[in-house]
Amino acid sequence: MTATKHKRLIICCDGTWNTPEKTPVTNVVHLARAIQPRASDGTQQTVFYDWGVGTDDKLDALDGGAFGEGIDKNIQDAYRFLVHNYEAGDELWFFGFSRGAYTARSCIGLLRNTWLLRKDRADLISKAYHIYRTKWHADAENAQDFREPNCREVAVKFLGVWDTVGALGIPLDIFKSANQGRYEFHDTTISSIIDNAYHALAIDERRKPFQPTIWKTKKERQRTEQCWFAGAHSDIGGGYHEAGLSHIALRWMAERAEACGLALDQDYLDSVYRNNNEICVHNSFRGAMRLLGSHRRPIGVTNLDETLHNSAEQRFLNHSDYRPKNLREYLDGDEQIRLPL
């Protein structure tokens, strides 16, 4: 078999406190483990896995998990991997869950604003990140002056995220102004450098700091879908022992990635789907989390390729105890988003 000239570089960014050594693992870990080293046509597929913030020790778990520290390093680590491994013609793929989804989307924003540094200019990674964080527009003269002599323009083949969490940093309203300037994620436009973008969203997540960042605008050429699933945040991205709901969202994402060309180990995925497949909608809005306030996520309001997964509709129709207010309001409304098969 003759290998193709290009390769796939796949960035997998996990959520807060998540690592591949902790069980149960997230959908990001399952997806990363399922990626074949080579596709059937010989294309090399290289995975970079970045574990979530708040995973080093107890102090870091407090600072990274509650206050968003460590996100800068995660974004730059992913970018640095691309700087040192990218060759002309390579495909770039990104996957992420929760704040790992924030990491993936932010890294793509960095690529959009500053392009990708050449290997011999890797010493400028910190400066590139500073340009991104200071929110210079990609077309601003300063950004262009930085890019032209140091970087090359790249495209992103695929972005797949489970439940992007847009609020990082201190999750309390009294500190909101300090939080927004550095970490809060406002980007509701699918970056122009992305070809295919897919977003799995949790119907039953009610914690206010976990409000999702939903795409509202895109380019006509881009293929997108934002699909709503029954369950709370980690029911969609994984991390519970009762993983039946997260398996549904994993299968949905894996099918779309395969349709775009990613080679996955189906035997591994089938073994995942067979194990720990109990269906349970977890209540994440309890205990101390109630002090942070609640937010019911509206469904179908952006009209940007929003879908309701068939499993969520069937659960609503067949289980009388499953009546989330946001789903009920949507299903009672005049305008309904389409249901994927």
SULUR-V140093 format. One line per field, one symbol per residue. psi: psi as a letter, one per 20 degrees, with the letter a starting at -180 (. if undefined). Layout:
psi->???
//
This chain:
psi->ppqrhrrpoopoorrpjpriiqqqrrhggggghipqhqrhjippoppoporrqkigagghhgggghjjqihgggghgggggggiipqpiqppqpqqpcihhggghhhhhghggiapqqgikhijghgghggghjkpqhjqgggghgggihrqprqpgppoqomppiorbolphhjghhgghghpoiojppqiipgpppopqphjpipgikpqopphqrqhippqpoppqpragihgiriqhnjgghhghgggghhhghhjipoqnhgghhhghhqlkpppoqoimrchhhiirqpppqpkhhknkpqpqhhgghgghioijnlpghhghghirhppqqpq.
//
